[in-house]
Amino acid sequence: MPRRIIGSIAGTLAAASLAAPVAHAAAPSVTVRVEAPGRTLAATTVTTTGQQVVKDGNPAHACGGGSVAGALERATGGDWTATWFDGLGYAVDSIGGVRGAADFSSYWTLWVNGRSSTTGVCDTALQAGDEVLEFLCSVTPDFSSCTNLPLALRAGSVRLQQDQAVVRVTVVRLAGDGSEAPVAGATVTGGLAAVRTGADGTARIELRHPQTTLRATHAGDVPSARLHCALGDGGGGCGSRDTVPPRLRLRGIADGETFAAADAPRALRGVARDPSGATVAFRLTRRHEGRCRAFDGERGAFRRCDGDGAPLVEVGDRARWSYLLPARLPAGRYGLVAIARDDAGNRTVRRVRFAVEAAG
C-alpha cells in the first residue's frame, strides 16, 4: 500500500481526501476554494446538482453530486484527477494540473468550515453555506498534520474616522481540530494600503469605497479566504460572503439615443469593476421592418430571433471591456443588455435601447 495511504489512515488530515462513496442529496449554494503553493486555483460559489461524478471511468466509483466531489467538479470545470482505492475511495491526485510530491511529502487535503475533514471528497455531504477548502498539504514527518496551515481573517465593526472607513481585523492560523491562534507579521491586502499585523495578530485597515476585498497572507501558511467589506449610506460591514454586485457602466451608447448611419456603433464598450474581478457578457437584438434579429457571437452575425431569445456573448474579465462588431450596425431599433458577474455570482445588469437611422 502506498506510503501516502498508510499516512492517511494514521492521520486525520490525510484521511480528508480518501473515503468510500455514498449517495447524498444535492446541496444548494456552497463556496469552494483550492489553494496551490503561490496561487489560488479556484475561489467561487457553486450550486451543486444531483449529477454524479466519476473520475476513473468506472460507474461503480460514482460520487454523489451533493458531495465535495460534486462541488469540486463544478468549481474546477472537472479539472482534477483522482485514484480509486478499494475500501478508501478516491484520493485526489491533482487539481488544475498541480500534483502532490512524488515522494508523498505533499498531498491534497480537505477542510470544511475551518476544520480538517475526517471523511473524503465522496463521503462528505455538503449543506447550504458550507465552505470547502482543498489545499496542498506539506506533511509533517509523522503524517499527522501539515507544516502549512490555513489562515482566517476576522473583522470587527466598520467605523468612520476622519471621513475614512476603517476596520480592525485579526489574522489567525487554524488547526485541524477547529482551534486557532493569532498570527503576528501577517500581511493584509485589499485596503488602501497593505498592512502587517502586530504581535496580537491585529491590524487597522482603511477601506475602499464602495467595497473592499481583504486577504491575509503569511510565509509558509495557506492564504485566508477573501473577506468582503461593503460601504453604503447606512454604514458598512464585513463578511465571508460577497453580496455586493460589480459596478457596471456602458460607454458610447446612451439609453434612447439615435445615431446617424455614418455614426452607428461598431464597438460595444464599458467598465466593470469589482475587487475580485468581474466577467462581462451581453445580448444584442435588432428590430427592423417588423423583423427581429439577434446577434450571434459564434457566427459573428445577426440571425433570426427564436424562442430562446438573443444568445449571450461573452466579452471577458477586463475592467475596461470592449467588443468589436463585424461592421457598423445597420438601420433599426436595438436593445442591448450588458451583464457583469463576480465570482460569488452577484450580477449587475444594464439595459439600453437605441436606434440607427437609415442612410440617405
C-alpha positions in Angstrom: 0.0 0.0 0.0 1.4 3.4 -0.9 3.0 5.4 2.0 0.5 8.2 1.4 -2.4 5.8 2.1 -0.7 4.5 5.2 -0.3 8.0 6.4 -3.9 8.9 5.7 -5.1 6.0 7.8 -2.9 7.1 10.7 -3.7 10.8 10.5 -6.9 12.7 10.3 -5.7 15.3 7.8 -4.6 12.8 5.2 -7.9 10.9 5.5 -9.7 14.1 4.3 -9.1 13.1 0.7 -10.0 9.4 1.0 -13.3 7.7 1.6 -15.8 5.3 0.2 -18.6 7.0 -1.8 -22.2 7.1 -0.7 -25.2 8.8 -2.3 -26.2 12.2 -1.0 -28.9 14.6 -1.9 -27.7 17.7 -3.8 -26.9 20.7 -1.6 -27.7 24.3 -2.6 -25.0 27.0 -2.6 -21.5 26.4 -1.2 -18.1 28.0 -1.6 -15.1 26.2 -2.9 -11.5 27.3 -2.6 -8.5 25.5 -4.0 -5.0 26.7 -2.9 -1.8 25.6 -4.5 1.6 26.9 -3.4 1.7 30.6 -4.5 -1.6 30.7 -6.3 -5.3 30.2 -5.9 -6.7 27.7 -8.4 -10.4 28.3 -7.6 -12.4 30.5 -5.3 -16.0 30.5 -6.2 -19.6 29.9 -5.1 -21.3 27.0 -6.8 -24.7 25.3 -6.6 -24.3 21.6 -6.5 -26.5 19.3 -8.6 -27.7 15.7 -8.4 -25.3 14.7 -11.2 -22.9 12.0 -10.1 -19.1 12.4 -10.6 -16.8 9.6 -11.8 -13.1 10.3 -12.1 -11.7 6.9 -13.3 -14.3 5.9 -15.8 -15.8 3.2 -13.6 -19.5 3.9 -12.8 -19.2 1.8 -9.7 -17.0 4.5 -8.3 -19.5 7.3 -8.7 -19.7 10.2 -6.1 -22.9 12.0 -5.3 -23.3 15.4 -6.8 -24.0 16.9 -3.4 -20.7 15.8 -2.0 -17.4 17.7 -2.0 -16.5 15.8 -5.2 -19.6 17.2 -6.9 -18.8 20.8 -5.7 -15.1 20.4 -6.7 -16.2 19.2 -10.2 -18.3 22.3 -10.7 -15.8 24.8 -9.2 -12.9 23.5 -11.4 -14.8 22.6 -14.5 -13.8 19.0 -13.9 -10.1 19.8 -13.9 -9.0 17.4 -11.2 -7.9 13.8 -11.1 -8.1 11.1 -8.5 -7.1 7.5 -7.9 -9.6 4.9 -6.6 -8.6 2.7 -3.6 -10.9 -0.1 -2.6 -12.3 0.5 0.9 -11.0 4.0 0.9 -12.5 5.7 -2.2 -10.9 8.4 -4.2 -7.6 10.0 -3.4 -7.2 13.4 -5.1 -4.1 13.4 -7.2 -4.1 16.7 -8.9 -6.2 19.9 -9.3 -5.6 22.3 -12.1 -2.6 20.2 -13.1 -0.9 20.7 -9.7 0.1 17.3 -8.2 1.4 16.3 -4.8 5.1 15.4 -4.5 6.3 12.0 -5.9 7.8 11.2 -2.5 4.4 11.8 -0.8 5.8 14.8 1.2 2.8 16.8 0.0 -0.8 15.8 -0.9 -4.2 17.4 -1.4 -6.2 17.6 1.8 -9.7 18.6 2.5 -11.1 21.1 5.1 -14.7 22.0 5.6 -15.9 25.1 7.6 -12.4 25.7 9.0 -11.8 22.1 10.2 -9.9 19.2 8.7 -12.5 16.7 7.3 -12.4 13.2 8.7 -14.2 12.0 5.6 -13.2 12.2 1.9 -14.4 14.0 -1.1 -17.1 11.4 -1.9 -18.3 10.8 1.6 -18.5 14.4 2.7 -22.0 15.7 2.1 -22.5 19.4 1.9 -25.1 21.7 3.3 -26.1 25.2 2.2 -23.4 27.7 3.1 -20.6 25.2 3.7 -17.1 26.4 2.9 -14.8 23.9 1.2 -11.1 24.2 1.2 -8.7 21.9 -0.7 -5.0 22.7 -0.3 -1.7 21.1 -1.0 -0.5 20.0 2.5 3.2 19.9 3.2 3.1 16.9 5.5 4.8 16.6 8.9 7.2 13.6 9.3 4.7 11.6 11.2 1.9 12.3 8.7 -0.3 13.7 11.4 -0.6 17.3 10.2 0.6 19.9 7.8 3.5 22.3 8.2 1.4 24.8 6.3 -1.9 25.6 7.8 -4.8 27.9 6.6 -5.2 31.4 7.8 -8.5 33.1 8.6 -9.4 36.8 8.7 -11.8 38.1 11.3 -13.2 41.6 11.2 -14.7 43.9 13.8 -17.1 46.7 13.2 -16.6 49.2 10.4 -16.1 52.7 11.8 -15.7 56.2 10.4 -12.6 58.1 11.5 -12.0 61.5 9.9 -14.1 60.7 6.9 -12.3 57.4 6.3 -14.0 54.0 6.9 -11.7 51.7 8.9 -12.0 48.2 10.3 -9.8 46.3 12.8 -9.0 42.8 11.7 -7.4 39.8 13.3 -5.4 37.1 11.4 -5.5 33.7 12.9 -4.0 30.3 12.0 -6.4 27.4 12.0 -5.7 24.0 13.4 -7.4 20.9 12.1 -9.5 20.5 15.2 -11.0 23.9 14.8 -8.8 25.8 17.3 -7.0 28.9 16.2 -4.1 31.2 17.2 -3.3 34.8 16.2 -0.5 35.4 13.7 2.0 38.2 14.0 3.6 39.6 10.9 0.8 38.5 8.5 0.1 40.9 5.6 -3.4 42.1 4.9 -4.0 43.4 1.4 -7.0 44.9 -0.4 -7.4 48.1 1.6 -6.0 51.5 0.7 -2.6 50.1 1.7 -1.1 46.7 2.7 -0.8 46.4 6.5 1.1 43.9 8.7 -0.4 42.5 11.8 1.1 43.2 15.2 2.1 40.8 18.0 -1.6 40.2 18.8 -2.4 39.4 15.2 -4.5 42.5 14.6 -4.2 45.4 12.1 -6.1 48.6 11.3 -7.3 48.7 7.7 -8.6 51.7 5.7 -11.3 50.5 3.4 -12.1 51.5 -0.2 -15.5 52.7 -1.3 -18.0 51.2 -2.0 -16.5 47.7 -1.5 -13.2 46.2 -0.4 -11.9 42.6 -0.6 -9.3 41.8 2.1 -7.0 38.8 2.2 -4.3 37.7 4.6 -1.0 36.0 3.7 1.9 34.8 5.8 5.0 32.9 4.7 4.6 29.2 5.0 0.9 29.3 5.5 -2.2 28.9 3.3 -3.7 32.3 2.5 -7.0 33.2 4.1 -10.3 33.3 2.2 -11.3 36.7 0.9 -13.2 38.9 3.4 -15.7 41.3 1.7 -16.4 44.7 3.2 -19.2 46.9 1.8 -19.9 50.5 2.5 -23.1 52.4 2.0 -25.2 55.3 3.1 -26.4 53.3 6.1 -22.9 52.2 7.2 -20.8 49.2 6.4 -19.9 45.7 7.4 -17.6 42.8 6.5 -18.4 39.1 5.9 -17.1 36.0 4.3 -19.8 36.2 1.7 -19.6 38.7 -1.1 -23.1 40.1 -1.5 -22.2 43.3 -3.4 -22.6 43.2 -7.2 -20.0 44.7 -9.6 -20.2 48.2 -10.8 -21.0 48.3 -14.5 -21.2 51.2 -16.9 -21.8 51.4 -20.6 -19.9 53.9 -22.7 -20.7 55.4 -26.1 -24.4 54.5 -26.1 -27.0 56.3 -24.1 -30.5 55.0 -23.4 -32.9 56.4 -26.1 -30.1 57.7 -28.3 -30.5 57.8 -32.1 -27.4 57.5 -34.4 -27.0 58.6 -37.9 -26.0 55.8 -40.2 -22.4 57.1 -40.5 -22.1 57.3 -36.8 -23.6 53.9 -36.0 -21.8 52.0 -33.2 -19.2 49.4 -34.2 -17.7 48.8 -30.8 -19.6 48.0 -27.6 -17.7 49.1 -24.5 -17.9 49.9 -20.9 -16.3 49.5 -17.4 -17.0 46.7 -14.9 -15.3 46.9 -11.5 -15.2 44.5 -8.6 -12.4 43.9 -6.1 -12.3 40.2 -7.1 -12.8 40.9 -10.8 -15.9 40.6 -12.9 -16.8 38.9 -16.2 -18.9 40.7 -18.8 -21.4 39.4 -21.4 -24.1 41.0 -23.5 -27.2 40.3 -25.6 -28.0 42.5 -28.6 -31.2 42.4 -30.6 -32.3 44.4 -33.7 -35.8 45.1 -35.0 -36.3 46.5 -38.5 -39.3 46.3 -40.8 -41.2 44.1 -38.4 -38.4 41.5 -38.1 -36.4 40.6 -35.1 -32.7 39.6 -35.4 -30.3 38.6 -32.6 -26.6 38.9 -32.7 -24.8 35.5 -32.5 -21.2 35.9 -31.3 -20.2 32.4 -32.6 -21.3 33.3 -36.1 -20.3 36.9 -35.9 -23.7 37.9 -37.5 -27.3 38.6 -36.7 -29.7 35.7 -37.0 -33.4 35.3 -36.8 -34.8 35.6 -33.2 -36.2 32.4 -31.7 -38.0 31.4 -28.6 -34.7 31.2 -26.6 -34.0 34.9 -27.0 -30.7 36.5 -28.0 -27.7 34.4 -27.3 -25.3 35.5 -24.6 -22.0 36.8 -26.0 -19.0 36.5 -23.6 -16.7 39.5 -23.5 -14.1 38.7 -20.8 -12.9 39.9 -17.5 -11.1 43.1 -18.2 -12.2 46.1 -16.2 -12.3 48.3 -19.3 -14.1 45.9 -21.6 -14.9 46.2 -25.3 -16.3 44.1 -28.1 -15.8 44.9 -31.8 -18.7 44.1 -34.0 -18.1 42.8 -37.6 -19.4 46.1 -39.0 -21.3 49.2 -38.1 -24.8 48.5 -37.0 -27.4 48.9 -39.8 -30.6 50.8 -39.5 -33.0 49.5 -36.9 -34.1 49.7 -33.3 -31.8 48.0 -30.9 -31.9 46.5 -27.4 -28.6 45.9 -25.6 -28.3 44.1 -22.3 -24.9 44.0 -20.6 -24.3 41.7 -17.6 -21.3 41.8 -15.2 -20.9 38.9 -12.8 -18.4 38.4 -9.9 -17.0 35.1 -8.6 -19.7 35.0 -5.9 -22.4 35.1 -8.5 -23.5 38.7 -7.9 -24.8 40.3 -11.0 -25.3 43.8 -12.3 -27.4 44.3 -15.4 -27.6 47.4 -17.6 -30.2 47.8 -20.4 -30.2 50.5 -23.1 -32.4 51.0 -26.2 -31.2 53.0 -29.1 -31.8 53.4 -32.8 -29.8 53.7 -36.0 -31.3 55.8 -38.9 -31.3 54.6 -42.5 -28.6 56.0 -44.7 -29.7 58.7 -47.1 
